């Protein structure tokens, strides 16, 4: 997950929508099934990314966590 998150801001800048989709799906799947501590991941990444990329990674994680939360709510209500 760490490497996928590291790569995502660059893929966004390159406009590589196919890879963005694949990488985000991989991260979302890992978050869904393994409920990783995202703060630990962010702490690991911090020395290696710019502040702009770190903010983008935080936004990506937040968005994915919200999507997972909506999915879980929908499946619980089904």
Buried (B, 14 or more C-beta within 10 A) or exposed (E): BBEBBBBBBBBBEEEBEEBBEEBBEBBBEBBBEEEBEBEEBBEEBEEEBEEEBBEBBBEBBEEBBEBBEEEEEEEEEE
